[in-house]
């Protein structure tokens, strides 16, 4: 029997208002159709006395679909290509990867 967390993640990722399709390609691998949840929030960083504003592109990937994303892997969504930058981070339940993206 699946846990409540697994069931909730399945509902969120497959909901057409929240989740969407993307093509994930690991470095040297074959393209794979996956479901993602996009979070494109603004980030404010402190640098000395200055506060810097920047746009971010961060997405969530299901571990069951992408077991080991790595920096440099490619993701295409809505006709735009991105590369994973930095180390992906898994949630506490080990169900979802959160990755930062930059334009390819």
URRA-V453133 format. One record per helix or strand. SS is the DSSP state (a for helix, b for strand). FROM is the first residue (numbers start at 1). LEN is the number of residues. Records with the same first field share a line. If there is no record, write none. Layout:
BEGIN
SS: FROM-LEN ; FROM-LEN
END
This chain:
BEGIN
a: 4-11
b: 19-7 ; 32-8 ; 42-6 ; 50-6 ; 57-6 ; 74-4 ; 80-11 ; 96-8
END
